[in-house]
Amino acid sequence: LHATSLACSRAGEWAVAERLLLELVDTTGLAPRADAYNGAIRAASRAGDPKGASRLLQQMSDAGVEPDAVSYSCALAGLTSDPPAALALMQSMRDRGVQPSARCYSSALAACRRGRCGAEATRLLRQAEEQGLAPTEPDFLHGLVACGSSGAHAQGAALWARLRQLAADG
C-alpha cells in the first residue's frame, strides 16, 4: 500500500493516495512513512485543493507521524492564494517546533504578495534571515510588491535597500 500510495501521489491522484493511507492505518494499525504523506500533500496542493492538503497534514499527525518542514512546504505551496491560512500554517510550524525551510518562506511570501500583506512579508523575510536562511531575489520581490500594494512604503523602501545591499555584496 505504501508504494501504491506514493505512485498515486506522483500521478496526481491524491484522493486515491489519501484513501490508501487511511486504509493502511485502519487495516494494519501501521502509520505510513512521512514521504507517503508528503507525496499526497504535494499532489493535493498541485491539484489546487489546499483543504485536502491541510486534511492530509492533520491525518499525518493523527497517525503519529510528525510533519516535518517538507510536509509543511508541500501544504504551503497550495496556500499561496490564501494568505491568512499560509501565515497560520507558518505559525503552526513554529508552535510545533518545526523550523520553516526556505521553500516554506517562499510560499508564504508569495501568499503575502497576493494578499497585500506588506508587514507580514517584512516579518517573514526578517525571520528567514534570523534563522540563517538567505531569501532569494524573488522572495524580496514578493515582499516589495506586498509592501507597495498594502501602502507599507517605508517597509518597502527598507526591503529595497536590503535587496540592493545583498546584490552589491553578492
Phi, psi and chi 1 to 4 in degrees:
 res  aa     phi    psi   chi1   chi2   chi3   chi4
   1 LEU       -  -35.9  -76.9  176.7      -      -
   2 HIS   -61.2  -50.1  176.9   78.1      -      -
   3 ALA   -63.9  -38.1      -      -      -      -
   4 THR   -67.2  -40.3  -55.7      -      -      -
   5 SER   -61.4  -43.6  171.8      -      -      -
   6 LEU   -62.5  -42.8  -80.2  172.6      -      -
   7 ALA   -62.6  -42.2      -      -      -      -
   8 CYS   -62.2  -43.0  -70.7      -      -      -
   9 SER   -61.7  -44.3  -63.2      -      -      -
  10 ARG   -65.4  -28.5  -70.8 -176.2 -176.7  126.7
  11 ALA   -85.9    0.8      -      -      -      -
  12 GLY    84.9    6.6      -      -      -      -
  13 GLU   -92.8   65.4  -63.7  -69.2  -22.5      -
  14 TRP   -68.1  -31.8   73.3  -90.7      -      -
  15 ALA   -66.3  -37.9      -      -      -      -
  16 VAL   -66.7  -42.4  174.6      -      -      -
  17 ALA   -60.4  -40.8      -      -      -      -
  18 GLU   -61.7  -45.1  179.3 -178.4   28.3      -
  19 ARG   -61.2  -40.4  -77.5 -166.5  -55.9  -86.8
  20 LEU   -66.7  -40.1  -69.8  171.0      -      -
  21 LEU   -62.2  -44.7  -68.9  168.6      -      -
  22 LEU   -64.3  -39.1  -70.1  171.3      -      -
  23 GLU   -64.3  -40.4 -175.3  177.7  -36.9      -
  24 LEU   -60.6  -44.9 -178.8   63.1      -      -
  25 VAL   -66.1  -46.1  172.3      -      -      -
  26 ASP   -67.3  -39.4  -71.1  -15.6      -      -
  27 THR   -87.7  -31.6   59.8      -      -      -
  28 THR  -111.2  -20.3   67.1      -      -      -
  29 GLY    78.4    0.1      -      -      -      -
  30 LEU   -90.5  142.6  -61.5  174.5      -      -
  31 ALA   -88.7  132.7      -      -      -      -
  32 PRO   -61.8  160.1  -21.0   31.9      -      -
  33 ARG   -72.4  160.2  -63.8 -171.6  -37.6 -124.7
  34 ALA   -58.2  -37.3      -      -      -      -
  35 ASP   -64.7  -29.6   60.2  -22.6      -      -
  36 ALA   -68.4  -45.1      -      -      -      -
  37 TYR   -63.3  -45.1  -81.0  107.0      -      -
  38 ASN   -59.8  -39.9  -68.5  -13.6      -      -
  39 GLY   -63.1  -42.2      -      -      -      -
  40 ALA   -68.3  -39.9      -      -      -      -
  41 ILE   -63.0  -45.5  -66.0  166.3      -      -
  42 ARG   -60.3  -44.3 -178.6 -179.7  -62.3  110.0
  43 ALA   -64.3  -40.6      -      -      -      -
  44 ALA   -63.3  -42.9      -      -      -      -
  45 SER   -62.4  -45.0  -69.7      -      -      -
  46 ARG   -64.6  -29.5  -73.6 -177.1 -179.8  161.3
  47 ALA   -80.5   -1.0      -      -      -      -
  48 GLY    79.3   28.2      -      -      -      -
  49 ASP  -119.9   77.4 -168.9  -15.9      -      -
  50 PRO   -64.1  -28.9   20.5  -28.5      -      -
  51 LYS   -67.7  -37.9  -71.7 -176.6 -179.3 -179.7
  52 GLY   -63.8  -41.4      -      -      -      -
  53 ALA   -63.0  -42.7      -      -      -      -
  54 SER   -65.6  -39.0  -65.4      -      -      -
  55 ARG   -63.4  -42.7 -174.5  174.9   60.3 -113.0
  56 LEU   -63.4  -38.2  -75.8  159.2      -      -
  57 LEU   -61.5  -41.8 -166.1   62.3      -      -
  58 GLN   -67.5  -42.0 -176.0   59.2   51.9      -
  59 GLN   -61.4  -36.1  -71.3  171.1    3.7      -
  60 MET   -59.1  -49.4 -176.4  179.1 -169.4      -
  61 SER   -62.4  -43.7  -70.6      -      -      -
  62 ASP   -61.3  -30.1  -67.7  -12.7      -      -
  63 ALA   -83.1    0.3      -      -      -      -
  64 GLY    86.4   13.1      -      -      -      -
  65 VAL  -102.6  115.4 -179.7      -      -      -
  66 GLU   -74.1  123.5  -77.8  -58.2  -46.8      -
  67 PRO   -62.6  141.7  -19.8   30.8      -      -
  68 ASP  -113.4 -173.5   57.9   13.7      -      -
  69 ALA   -59.7  -34.0      -      -      -      -
  70 VAL   -65.5  -42.6  173.1      -      -      -
  71 SER   -58.0  -48.7  -49.1      -      -      -
  72 TYR   -67.7  -38.4  -74.6  100.7      -      -
  73 SER   -60.3  -42.2  175.1      -      -      -
  74 CYS   -62.0  -42.0  -66.8      -      -      -
  75 ALA   -70.6  -41.1      -      -      -      -
  76 LEU   -63.8  -31.4  -79.0  161.5      -      -
  77 ALA   -59.2  -27.3      -      -      -      -
  78 GLY   -90.3   -0.8      -      -      -      -
  79 LEU  -109.6   16.3  -66.7  173.2      -      -
  80 THR   -67.0  -16.2   57.9      -      -      -
  81 SER  -100.2    7.4   61.4      -      -      -
  82 ASP  -132.8   77.8 -171.3   -9.6      -      -
  83 PRO   -54.3  -45.2  -24.0   32.4      -      -
  84 PRO   -59.6  -40.1  -24.9   35.0      -      -
  85 ALA   -68.0  -40.5      -      -      -      -
  86 ALA   -63.6  -45.1      -      -      -      -
  87 LEU   -66.4  -37.6  -66.2  168.9      -      -
  88 ALA   -65.2  -39.3      -      -      -      -
  89 LEU   -67.5  -37.8 -169.0   55.9      -      -
  90 MET   -61.0  -41.8  -72.8  -71.2  -74.4      -
  91 GLN   -66.4  -40.2 -174.4   58.4   51.5      -
  92 SER   -59.6  -40.2  174.2      -      -      -
  93 MET   -56.8  -52.4  -79.2 -177.8   78.9      -
  94 ARG   -61.3  -40.8  -74.5 -172.1 -154.5   90.0
  95 ASP   -61.3  -31.0  -68.2  -13.5      -      -
  96 ARG   -89.0    1.7  -66.0 -177.6   76.0  141.8
  97 GLY    81.6   18.6      -      -      -      -
  98 VAL   -98.7  124.8  178.1      -      -      -
  99 GLN   -77.0  124.4  -71.9  -80.6   26.6      -
 100 PRO   -62.8  141.1  -21.0   31.9      -      -
 101 SER   -87.0  172.2   66.8      -      -      -
 102 ALA   -58.4  -38.9      -      -      -      -
 103 ARG   -65.1  -37.0  -76.4 -171.3  177.7 -175.7
 104 CYS   -60.4  -47.9  -68.4      -      -      -
 105 TYR   -61.9  -41.9  -79.4  106.8      -      -
 106 SER   -60.7  -43.8  -68.1      -      -      -
 107 SER   -65.8  -42.7  -68.2      -      -      -
 108 ALA   -65.1  -37.1      -      -      -      -
 109 LEU   -68.2  -36.6  -74.0  161.4      -      -
 110 ALA   -62.9  -38.5      -      -      -      -
 111 ALA   -65.0  -41.7      -      -      -      -
 112 CYS   -60.8  -38.9  -72.7      -      -      -
 113 ARG   -60.7  -49.2  176.4 -176.6 -179.3  160.0
 114 ARG   -66.4  -32.0  -73.8 -168.9  174.5  168.0
 115 GLY   -93.5    2.7      -      -      -      -
 116 ARG    57.7   48.3  -59.4  177.5  178.5  167.4
 117 CYS  -109.3   73.2  -54.6      -      -      -
 118 GLY   -63.2  -45.7      -      -      -      -
 119 ALA   -62.8  -41.1      -      -      -      -
 120 GLU   -66.9  -39.7  -68.5   84.4   -8.2      -
 121 ALA   -62.8  -43.2      -      -      -      -
 122 THR   -61.1  -43.2  -57.9      -      -      -
 123 ARG   -63.2  -42.7 -179.8  178.4   47.8   80.0
 124 LEU   -64.0  -41.8  -72.7  170.7      -      -
 125 LEU   -62.4  -41.3  -74.2  163.4      -      -
 126 ARG   -64.1  -44.2 -175.0  177.5   53.2 -108.7
 127 GLN   -62.4  -41.0  -72.6  173.4  -14.3      -
 128 ALA   -60.3  -45.9      -      -      -      -
 129 GLU   -66.1  -39.4  -71.4 -175.3  -53.4      -
 130 GLU   -64.1  -28.6  -72.1  170.5   -4.4      -
 131 GLN   -80.3   -5.8 -168.9  178.5  -44.6      -
 132 GLY    92.5    9.2      -      -      -      -
 133 LEU   -90.8  153.9  -60.4  173.4      -      -
 134 ALA  -109.0  100.0      -      -      -      -
 135 PRO   -57.0  144.7  -23.3   33.6      -      -
 136 THR   -85.0  169.8   64.1      -      -      -
 137 GLU   -58.0  -45.5 -176.1  176.0  -44.1      -
 138 PRO   -59.4  -33.9  -26.6   35.3      -      -
 139 ASP   -61.0  -46.7  -67.6  -22.4      -      -
 140 PHE   -64.2  -38.1  -84.6   99.0      -      -
 141 LEU   -64.6  -39.4  -66.0  176.1      -      -
 142 HIS   -57.9  -44.8  -72.2  -45.4      -      -
 143 GLY   -63.8  -41.8      -      -      -      -
 144 LEU   -63.0  -45.2  -74.1  168.1      -      -
 145 VAL   -64.8  -41.4  171.0      -      -      -
 146 ALA   -60.9  -43.7      -      -      -      -
 147 CYS   -65.5  -45.4  -73.7      -      -      -
 148 GLY   -62.4  -42.6      -      -      -      -
 149 SER   -77.9  -17.2   63.8      -      -      -
 150 SER  -100.2   -0.3   68.0      -      -      -
 151 GLY    82.3    9.9      -      -      -      -
 152 ALA   -88.1   64.6      -      -      -      -
 153 HIS   -66.9  -37.6  -58.6  -64.7      -      -
 154 ALA   -64.8  -41.5      -      -      -      -
 155 GLN   -66.4  -38.6  -69.3  172.7  -45.1      -
 156 GLY   -62.6  -41.2      -      -      -      -
 157 ALA   -63.7  -39.3      -      -      -      -
 158 ALA   -65.9  -39.3      -      -      -      -
 159 LEU   -64.3  -41.7  -73.7 -178.6      -      -
 160 TRP   -61.0  -44.2  177.1 -111.0      -      -
 161 ALA   -62.1  -40.7      -      -      -      -
 162 ARG   -64.9  -42.0 -179.5   71.0  179.8  123.1
 163 LEU   -64.0  -41.5 -179.8   59.3      -      -
 164 ARG   -65.1  -38.9  -71.0 -178.5   57.8 -162.7
 165 GLN   -63.5  -44.7  176.4 -171.6   -4.0      -
 166 LEU   -62.9  -39.5  -69.9  173.0      -      -
 167 ALA   -64.9  -39.0      -      -      -      -
 168 ALA   -69.0  -35.6      -      -      -      -
 169 ASP   -76.8  -27.1  -66.8  -15.0      -      -
 170 GLY   -99.6      -      -      -      -      -
